[in-house]
Amino acid sequence: MDEDKLKEIKNKRAREKAKANREKMKQIALQKKTVEYQKKVNENRTAFGLEKNKIQASLTMYFKK
């Protein structure tokens, strides 16, 4: 009985941790799609003498922000 409870608690914690990690990764992915992030990347690229990448500013990304 105790082993079953321990297993259940362990699985529950693992699921919560995995869910939190997925949410964090979704936030990071969304952040990388923003225009501000792309501008920072372009500033960094110009600092190293590389060409800028085209910044795609679509209306959907504007409203997601």
C-alpha positions as CSV (number, residue, x, y, z in Angstrom):
1,M,0.0,0.0,0.0
2,D,2.7,2.5,0.9
3,E,4.7,1.6,-2.2
4,D,1.7,2.3,-4.4
5,K,1.2,5.7,-2.7
6,L,4.9,6.6,-3.1
7,K,4.7,5.6,-6.8
8,E,1.6,7.7,-7.3
9,I,3.2,10.7,-5.6
10,K,6.4,10.3,-7.6
11,N,4.4,10.1,-10.9
12,K,2.3,13.1,-10.0
13,R,5.4,15.2,-9.2
14,A,7.1,14.0,-12.5
15,R,3.9,15.0,-14.4
16,E,3.8,18.5,-12.8
17,K,7.5,19.0,-13.4
18,A,7.1,18.0,-17.1
19,K,4.1,20.2,-17.5
20,A,5.9,23.2,-16.1
21,N,8.9,22.5,-18.4
22,R,6.6,22.3,-21.4
23,E,5.0,25.7,-20.5
24,K,8.4,27.2,-20.1
25,M,9.6,26.0,-23.5
26,K,6.4,27.3,-25.1
27,Q,7.1,30.8,-23.6
28,I,10.7,30.7,-24.9
29,A,9.5,29.7,-28.3
30,L,7.0,32.5,-28.4
31,Q,9.6,35.0,-27.2
32,K,11.9,34.0,-30.0
33,K,9.3,34.7,-32.6
34,T,8.8,38.3,-31.4
35,V,10.1,41.3,-33.4
36,E,12.1,42.5,-30.3
37,Y,14.1,39.3,-30.2
38,Q,14.8,39.4,-33.9
39,K,16.0,43.0,-33.5
40,K,18.4,42.0,-30.8
41,V,19.7,39.2,-33.0
42,N,20.2,41.7,-35.8
43,E,22.1,44.1,-33.5
44,N,24.3,41.3,-32.5
45,R,24.9,40.2,-36.1
46,T,25.9,43.7,-37.1
47,A,28.3,43.9,-34.2
48,F,30.1,40.9,-35.7
49,G,30.0,42.3,-39.2
50,L,27.3,39.9,-40.5
51,E,24.3,40.8,-42.6
52,K,21.0,41.5,-40.9
53,N,18.2,38.9,-41.2
54,K,14.8,40.1,-42.5
55,I,12.4,40.9,-39.6
56,Q,9.0,39.5,-40.3
57,A,6.4,41.7,-38.7
58,S,3.0,40.1,-39.4
59,L,-0.2,41.3,-37.9
60,T,-0.8,38.0,-36.0
61,M,2.5,38.4,-34.1
62,Y,1.6,42.0,-33.3
63,F,-1.7,41.0,-31.7
64,K,-0.1,38.1,-29.9
65,K,2.2,40.5,-28.1
